[in-house]
């Protein structure tokens, strides 16, 4: 099922792109909850972590590398949160796997 993010990946919808290569896209969140709020997503469509197959897990080293580079670029490398909401009861609203990179203010404990 194509989602908003699927359409952003295909350039059918606009977004503020902060990183892109053949496998990944990273954009600014349209409703940021912190001064830095980026969304890093594989271009391949997975609903969420649970939908990934074993062969897809090799995407993770690059995902982490992209997060590290963006954290430096946006000057939050000393403190940021990288998380994914897996499933509607965890707060997932867009059913295309994405990781939030959040920082730029004290984030406190996870609630
Ligand atoms: P989720 O709730 O699925 O973990 O995260 C979805 C995120 O996508 C939310 O933080 C929301 O603000 C963001 N979002 C929703 N629609 C759009 C959009 O059209 N463009 C961008 N850049 N972000 C969006």
Backbone and ligand atoms as CSV (ligand in chain L), in Angstrom:
chain,resi,resn,atom,element,x,y,z
A,1,UNK,N,N,0.844,-1.197,0.000
A,1,UNK,CA,C,0.000,0.000,0.000
A,1,UNK,C,C,0.883,1.252,0.000
A,2,UNK,N,N,0.630,2.125,-0.969
A,2,UNK,CA,C,1.451,3.336,-1.004
A,2,UNK,C,C,1.004,4.299,0.081
A,3,UNK,N,N,1.977,4.883,0.748
A,3,UNK,CA,C,1.723,5.815,1.843
A,3,UNK,C,C,2.193,7.205,1.427
A,4,UNK,N,N,1.982,8.162,2.306
A,4,UNK,CA,C,2.517,9.520,2.067
A,4,UNK,C,C,4.022,9.433,1.823
A,5,UNK,N,N,4.714,8.624,2.624
A,5,UNK,CA,C,6.176,8.556,2.453
A,5,UNK,C,C,6.539,7.891,1.119
A,6,UNK,N,N,5.745,6.889,0.713
A,6,UNK,CA,C,5.977,6.271,-0.589
A,6,UNK,C,C,5.857,7.318,-1.693
A,7,UNK,N,N,4.898,8.208,-1.538
A,7,UNK,CA,C,4.698,9.258,-2.554
A,7,UNK,C,C,5.794,10.317,-2.481
A,8,UNK,N,N,6.287,10.593,-1.291
A,8,UNK,CA,C,7.427,11.531,-1.167
A,8,UNK,C,C,8.662,10.917,-1.827
A,9,UNK,N,N,8.878,9.632,-1.606
A,9,UNK,CA,C,10.028,8.941,-2.216
A,9,UNK,C,C,9.952,9.022,-3.737
A,10,UNK,N,N,8.732,8.888,-4.269
A,10,UNK,CA,C,8.575,8.946,-5.734
A,10,UNK,C,C,8.498,10.373,-6.264
A,11,UNK,N,N,8.677,11.352,-5.368
A,11,UNK,CA,C,8.636,12.783,-5.738
A,11,UNK,C,C,7.245,13.222,-6.201
A,12,UNK,N,N,6.236,12.486,-5.793
A,12,UNK,CA,C,4.862,12.904,-6.112
A,12,UNK,C,C,4.370,13.948,-5.113
A,13,UNK,N,N,5.010,13.966,-3.937
A,13,UNK,CA,C,4.688,14.965,-2.912
A,13,UNK,C,C,5.993,15.630,-2.481
A,14,UNK,N,N,5.927,16.895,-2.073
A,14,UNK,CA,C,7.160,17.592,-1.683
A,14,UNK,C,C,7.595,17.252,-0.256
A,15,UNK,N,N,8.866,17.469,0.009
A,15,UNK,CA,C,9.396,17.322,1.364
A,15,UNK,C,C,10.738,18.029,1.400
A,16,UNK,N,N,11.149,18.379,2.623
A,16,UNK,CA,C,12.486,18.964,2.791
A,16,UNK,C,C,13.477,17.821,2.950
A,17,UNK,N,N,14.158,17.514,1.886
A,17,UNK,CA,C,15.077,16.368,1.875
A,17,UNK,C,C,16.418,16.778,2.481
A,18,UNK,N,N,16.902,15.976,3.444
A,18,UNK,CA,C,18.206,16.273,4.052
A,18,UNK,C,C,19.253,15.226,3.685
A,19,UNK,N,N,18.802,14.103,3.159
A,19,UNK,CA,C,19.742,13.068,2.677
A,19,UNK,C,C,18.993,12.168,1.707
A,20,UNK,N,N,19.694,11.742,0.662
A,20,UNK,CA,C,19.089,10.780,-0.259
A,20,UNK,C,C,20.175,9.990,-0.975
A,21,UNK,N,N,19.952,8.697,-1.086
A,21,UNK,CA,C,20.745,7.872,-2.007
A,21,UNK,C,C,19.794,6.814,-2.583
A,22,UNK,N,N,20.330,5.773,-3.204
A,22,UNK,CA,C,19.458,4.793,-3.872
A,22,UNK,C,C,18.578,4.024,-2.879
A,23,UNK,N,N,19.044,3.909,-1.657
A,23,UNK,CA,C,18.351,3.039,-0.694
A,23,UNK,C,C,17.566,3.799,0.376
A,24,UNK,N,N,17.971,5.046,0.657
A,24,UNK,CA,C,17.384,5.774,1.788
A,24,UNK,C,C,16.999,7.194,1.417
A,25,UNK,N,N,15.995,7.678,2.145
A,25,UNK,CA,C,15.629,9.091,2.077
A,25,UNK,C,C,15.508,9.584,3.514
A,26,UNK,N,N,15.986,10.799,3.763
A,26,UNK,CA,C,15.774,11.435,5.065
A,26,UNK,C,C,15.190,12.815,4.808
A,27,UNK,N,N,14.133,13.141,5.578
A,27,UNK,CA,C,13.419,14.411,5.389
A,27,UNK,C,C,13.179,15.056,6.750
A,28,UNK,N,N,12.843,16.338,6.721
A,28,UNK,CA,C,12.424,16.998,7.962
A,28,UNK,C,C,10.972,16.627,8.248
A,29,UNK,N,N,10.679,16.365,9.514
A,29,UNK,CA,C,9.294,16.083,9.910
A,29,UNK,C,C,8.463,17.369,9.756
A,30,UNK,N,N,7.295,17.223,9.198
A,30,UNK,CA,C,6.454,18.402,8.934
A,30,UNK,C,C,5.880,18.995,10.229
A,31,UNK,N,N,5.767,18.190,11.281
A,31,UNK,CA,C,5.293,18.666,12.586
A,31,UNK,C,C,6.354,18.360,13.643
A,32,UNK,N,N,7.461,19.102,13.623
A,32,UNK,CA,C,8.592,18.737,14.503
A,32,UNK,C,C,8.244,18.875,15.985
A,33,UNK,N,N,8.717,17.942,16.772
A,33,UNK,CA,C,8.502,18.023,18.225
A,33,UNK,C,C,9.752,18.518,18.937
A,34,UNK,N,N,10.777,18.870,18.180
A,34,UNK,CA,C,12.034,19.378,18.737
A,34,UNK,C,C,12.706,20.186,17.631
A,35,UNK,N,N,13.707,21.017,17.990
A,35,UNK,CA,C,14.369,21.814,16.955
A,35,UNK,C,C,14.921,20.964,15.807
A,36,UNK,N,N,15.385,19.768,16.122
A,36,UNK,CA,C,15.806,18.832,15.074
A,36,UNK,C,C,14.860,17.629,15.118
A,37,UNK,N,N,14.136,17.406,14.044
A,37,UNK,CA,C,13.243,16.244,13.963
A,37,UNK,C,C,13.247,15.776,12.511
A,38,UNK,N,N,14.048,14.740,12.287
A,38,UNK,CA,C,14.224,14.195,10.945
A,38,UNK,C,C,13.588,12.813,10.877
A,39,UNK,N,N,13.250,12.390,9.686
A,39,UNK,CA,C,12.694,11.053,9.466
A,39,UNK,C,C,13.589,10.351,8.454
A,40,UNK,N,N,14.167,9.234,8.865
A,40,UNK,CA,C,15.064,8.471,7.987
A,40,UNK,C,C,14.324,7.192,7.594
A,41,UNK,N,N,14.223,6.954,6.301
A,41,UNK,CA,C,13.427,5.791,5.858
A,41,UNK,C,C,14.106,5.054,4.715
A,42,UNK,N,N,14.002,3.722,4.704
A,42,UNK,CA,C,14.430,2.998,3.499
A,42,UNK,C,C,13.444,3.289,2.375
A,43,UNK,N,N,13.921,3.322,1.161
A,43,UNK,CA,C,13.005,3.533,0.033
A,43,UNK,C,C,12.140,2.297,-0.198
A,44,UNK,N,N,12.693,1.129,0.090
A,44,UNK,CA,C,11.902,-0.098,-0.036
A,44,UNK,C,C,10.767,-0.045,0.982
A,45,UNK,N,N,9.592,-0.467,0.551
A,45,UNK,CA,C,8.429,-0.347,1.432
A,45,UNK,C,C,8.316,-1.526,2.390
A,46,UNK,N,N,8.453,-1.215,3.676
A,46,UNK,CA,C,8.087,-2.153,4.747
A,46,UNK,C,C,7.103,-1.400,5.608
A,47,UNK,N,N,6.112,-2.106,6.097
A,47,UNK,CA,C,5.152,-1.443,6.978
A,47,UNK,C,C,5.859,-0.948,8.248
A,48,UNK,N,N,6.676,-1.789,8.809
A,48,UNK,CA,C,7.409,-1.421,10.030
A,48,UNK,C,C,8.475,-2.483,10.290
A,49,UNK,N,N,9.132,-2.406,11.434
A,49,UNK,CA,C,10.215,-3.353,11.750
A,49,UNK,C,C,9.756,-4.797,11.656
A,50,UNK,N,N,8.564,-5.055,12.162
A,50,UNK,CA,C,8.067,-6.437,12.214
A,50,UNK,C,C,7.854,-7.030,10.835
A,51,UNK,N,N,7.706,-6.166,9.840
A,51,UNK,CA,C,7.452,-6.650,8.476
A,51,UNK,C,C,8.747,-6.935,7.721
A,52,UNK,N,N,9.881,-6.638,8.328
A,52,UNK,CA,C,11.140,-6.845,7.612
A,52,UNK,C,C,11.525,-8.320,7.601
A,53,UNK,N,N,12.059,-8.740,6.464
A,53,UNK,CA,C,12.554,-10.106,6.333
A,53,UNK,C,C,14.043,-10.120,6.676
A,54,UNK,N,N,14.532,-11.320,6.935
A,54,UNK,CA,C,15.929,-11.426,7.368
A,54,UNK,C,C,16.888,-10.753,6.382
A,55,UNK,N,N,16.635,-10.937,5.077
A,55,UNK,CA,C,17.582,-10.371,4.097
A,55,UNK,C,C,17.549,-8.838,4.080
A,56,UNK,N,N,16.485,-8.250,4.620
A,56,UNK,CA,C,16.381,-6.790,4.640
A,56,UNK,C,C,17.183,-6.169,5.788
A,57,UNK,N,N,17.551,-6.992,6.756
A,57,UNK,CA,C,18.204,-6.451,7.942
A,57,UNK,C,C,19.580,-5.879,7.627
A,58,UNK,N,N,20.108,-6.226,6.458
A,58,UNK,CA,C,21.420,-5.674,6.089
A,58,UNK,C,C,21.350,-4.169,5.777
A,59,UNK,N,N,20.157,-3.625,5.762
A,59,UNK,CA,C,20.014,-2.165,5.596
A,59,UNK,C,C,20.481,-1.410,6.850
A,60,UNK,N,N,20.535,-2.097,7.986
A,60,UNK,CA,C,20.742,-1.366,9.237
A,60,UNK,C,C,22.095,-0.689,9.420
A,61,UNK,N,N,23.208,-1.310,9.014
A,61,UNK,CA,C,24.474,-0.576,9.194
A,61,UNK,C,C,24.450,0.781,8.498
A,62,UNK,N,N,23.911,0.808,7.297
A,62,UNK,CA,C,23.868,2.085,6.558
A,62,UNK,C,C,22.891,3.064,7.227
A,63,UNK,N,N,21.787,2.558,7.706
A,63,UNK,CA,C,20.831,3.424,8.406
A,63,UNK,C,C,21.502,4.121,9.596
A,64,UNK,N,N,22.256,3.350,10.350
A,64,UNK,CA,C,22.931,3.927,11.530
A,64,UNK,C,C,23.986,4.945,11.091
A,65,UNK,N,N,24.684,4.619,10.019
A,65,UNK,CA,C,25.701,5.540,9.501
A,65,UNK,C,C,25.050,6.873,9.068
A,66,UNK,N,N,23.910,6.788,8.414
A,66,UNK,CA,C,23.196,7.999,7.980
A,66,UNK,C,C,22.753,8.804,9.213
A,67,UNK,N,N,22.251,8.113,10.219
A,67,UNK,CA,C,21.824,8.801,11.451
A,67,UNK,C,C,23.020,9.505,12.096
A,68,UNK,N,N,24.157,8.843,12.146
A,68,UNK,CA,C,25.348,9.461,12.753
A,68,UNK,C,C,25.745,10.725,11.990
A,69,UNK,N,N,25.752,10.633,10.670
A,69,UNK,CA,C,26.161,11.786,9.851
A,69,UNK,C,C,25.175,12.933,9.992
A,70,UNK,N,N,23.880,12.618,9.985
A,70,UNK,CA,C,22.878,13.687,10.119
A,70,UNK,C,C,22.955,14.319,11.517
A,71,UNK,N,N,23.203,13.504,12.529
A,71,UNK,CA,C,23.329,14.043,13.892
A,71,UNK,C,C,24.481,15.049,13.943
A,72,UNK,N,N,25.577,14.754,13.267
A,72,UNK,CA,C,26.705,15.699,13.224
A,72,UNK,C,C,26.335,16.938,12.431
A,73,UNK,N,N,25.723,16.699,11.269
A,73,UNK,CA,C,25.366,17.823,10.389
A,73,UNK,C,C,24.406,18.788,11.087
A,74,UNK,N,N,23.498,18.250,11.890
A,74,UNK,CA,C,22.505,19.092,12.560
A,74,UNK,C,C,22.930,19.439,13.991
A,75,UNK,N,N,24.196,19.083,14.306
A,75,UNK,CA,C,24.805,19.529,15.555
A,75,UNK,C,C,24.124,18.985,16.812
A,76,UNK,N,N,23.655,17.760,16.729
A,76,UNK,CA,C,23.024,17.154,17.912
A,76,UNK,C,C,23.748,15.867,18.327
A,77,UNK,N,N,24.982,15.681,17.838
A,77,UNK,CA,C,25.644,14.388,18.075
A,77,UNK,C,C,25.867,14.094,19.561
A,78,UNK,N,N,25.818,15.143,20.414
A,78,UNK,CA,C,26.018,14.920,21.855
A,78,UNK,C,C,24.749,14.390,22.526
A,79,UNK,N,N,23.608,14.479,21.846
A,79,UNK,CA,C,22.377,13.982,22.477
A,79,UNK,C,C,21.211,13.986,21.517
A,80,UNK,N,N,20.806,12.816,21.153
A,80,UNK,CA,C,19.618,12.727,20.278
A,80,UNK,C,C,18.951,11.381,20.511
A,81,UNK,N,N,17.739,11.280,20.020
A,81,UNK,CA,C,16.986,10.034,20.136
A,81,UNK,C,C,16.724,9.524,18.727
A,82,UNK,N,N,16.910,8.219,18.539
A,82,UNK,CA,C,16.623,7.584,17.247
A,82,UNK,C,C,15.623,6.480,17.540
A,83,UNK,N,N,14.420,6.614,17.008
A,83,UNK,CA,C,13.392,5.628,17.379
A,83,UNK,C,C,12.423,5.389,16.236
A,84,UNK,N,N,11.786,4.235,16.316
A,84,UNK,CA,C,10.721,3.936,15.369
A,84,UNK,C,C,9.493,3.469,16.143
A,85,UNK,N,N,8.337,3.910,15.721
A,85,UNK,CA,C,7.085,3.445,16.306
A,85,UNK,C,C,6.625,2.244,15.493
A,86,UNK,N,N,6.542,1.109,16.147
A,86,UNK,CA,C,6.184,-0.125,15.456
A,86,UNK,C,C,4.741,-0.488,15.782
A,87,UNK,N,N,3.824,-0.151,14.872
A,87,UNK,CA,C,2.418,-0.510,15.087
A,87,UNK,C,C,1.605,0.651,15.639
A,88,UNK,N,N,0.323,0.599,15.344
A,88,UNK,CA,C,-0.552,1.719,15.711
A,88,UNK,C,C,-0.594,1.949,17.213
A,89,UNK,N,N,-0.559,0.886,18.011
A,89,UNK,CA,C,-0.632,1.078,19.463
A,89,UNK,C,C,0.657,1.687,20.010
A,90,UNK,N,N,1.720,1.683,19.209
A,90,UNK,CA,C,2.978,2.339,19.610
A,90,UNK,C,C,3.053,3.752,19.040
A,91,UNK,N,N,2.010,4.182,18.350
A,91,UNK,CA,C,1.982,5.543,17.825
A,91,UNK,C,C,2.331,5.659,16.356
A,92,UNK,N,N,2.466,4.520,15.667
A,92,UNK,CA,C,2.780,4.596,14.235
A,92,UNK,C,C,1.555,5.070,13.468
A,93,UNK,N,N,1.735,6.153,12.712
A,93,UNK,CA,C,0.618,6.690,11.924
A,93,UNK,C,C,0.842,6.510,10.431
A,94,UNK,N,N,2.089,6.422,10.007
A,94,UNK,CA,C,2.373,6.231,8.581
A,94,UNK,C,C,3.029,4.865,8.418
A,95,UNK,N,N,2.374,4.021,7.635
A,95,UNK,CA,C,2.759,2.611,7.584
A,95,UNK,C,C,3.843,2.355,6.531
A,96,UNK,N,N,4.920,3.093,6.668
A,96,UNK,CA,C,6.147,2.895,5.873
A,96,UNK,C,C,7.280,3.089,6.886
A,97,UNK,N,N,8.087,2.056,7.095
A,97,UNK,CA,C,9.118,2.100,8.142
A,97,UNK,C,C,9.924,3.399,8.083
A,98,UNK,N,N,10.043,4.053,9.226
A,98,UNK,CA,C,10.854,5.275,9.312
A,98,UNK,C,C,11.366,5.420,10.728
A,99,UNK,N,N,12.516,6.060,10.833
A,99,UNK,CA,C,13.124,6.323,12.136
A,99,UNK,C,C,13.123,7.820,12.373
A,100,UNK,N,N,12.657,8.215,13.556
A,100,UNK,CA,C,12.702,9.614,13.961
A,100,UNK,C,C,14.076,9.893,14.564
A,101,UNK,N,N,14.733,10.943,14.107
A,101,UNK,CA,C,15.968,11.421,14.756
A,101,UNK,C,C,15.593,12.768,15.373
A,102,UNK,N,N,15.598,12.793,16.705
A,102,UNK,CA,C,15.048,13.932,17.447
A,102,UNK,C,C,16.119,14.495,18.371
A,103,UNK,N,N,16.290,15.809,18.352
A,103,UNK,CA,C,17.267,16.417,19.253
A,103,UNK,C,C,17.171,17.927,19.208
A,104,UNK,N,N,18.157,18.558,19.872
A,104,UNK,CA,C,18.200,20.021,19.855
A,104,UNK,C,C,17.556,20.652,21.075
A,105,UNK,N,N,17.053,19.813,21.983
A,105,UNK,CA,C,16.547,20.286,23.282
A,105,UNK,C,C,16.696,19.121,24.253
A,106,UNK,N,N,16.695,19.396,25.575
A,106,UNK,CA,C,16.739,18.275,26.517
A,106,UNK,C,C,15.514,17.393,26.306
A,107,UNK,N,N,15.720,16.105,26.152
A,107,UNK,CA,C,14.608,15.210,25.797
A,107,UNK,C,C,14.001,14.506,27.016
A,108,UNK,N,N,14.723,14.505,28.118
A,108,UNK,CA,C,14.184,13.860,29.320
A,108,UNK,C,C,14.073,12.359,29.164
A,109,UNK,N,N,13.397,11.749,30.141
A,109,UNK,CA,C,13.241,10.294,30.109
A,109,UNK,C,C,12.126,9.914,29.149
A,110,UNK,N,N,12.169,8.698,28.670
A,110,UNK,CA,C,11.088,8.200,27.821
A,110,UNK,C,C,9.835,8.065,28.699
A,111,UNK,N,N,8.714,8.574,28.204
A,111,UNK,CA,C,7.482,8.475,28.989
A,111,UNK,C,C,6.626,7.318,28.556
L,1,LIG,P1,P,4.779,7.942,13.103
L,1,LIG,O1,O,3.665,8.512,13.930
L,1,LIG,O2,O,4.243,7.069,11.989
L,1,LIG,O3,O,5.873,7.303,13.887
L,1,LIG,O4,O,5.482,9.195,12.424
L,1,LIG,C1,C,4.971,9.858,11.332
L,1,LIG,C2,C,5.599,11.233,11.313
L,1,LIG,O5,O,5.425,11.769,10.014
L,1,LIG,C3,C,4.994,12.226,12.292
L,1,LIG,O6,O,6.007,12.714,13.163
L,1,LIG,C4,C,4.417,13.310,11.409
L,1,LIG,O7,O,4.583,14.594,11.945
L,1,LIG,C5,C,5.173,13.139,10.105
L,1,LIG,N1,N,4.437,13.496,8.906
L,1,LIG,C6,C,3.127,13.242,8.625
L,1,LIG,N2,N,2.817,13.655,7.386
L,1,LIG,C7,C,3.962,14.190,6.870
L,1,LIG,C8,C,4.259,14.799,5.611
L,1,LIG,O8,O,3.422,14.923,4.715
L,1,LIG,N3,N,5.537,15.228,5.433
L,1,LIG,C9,C,6.494,15.097,6.406
L,1,LIG,N4,N,7.722,15.565,6.131
L,1,LIG,N5,N,6.238,14.536,7.609
L,1,LIG,C10,C,4.984,14.085,7.830
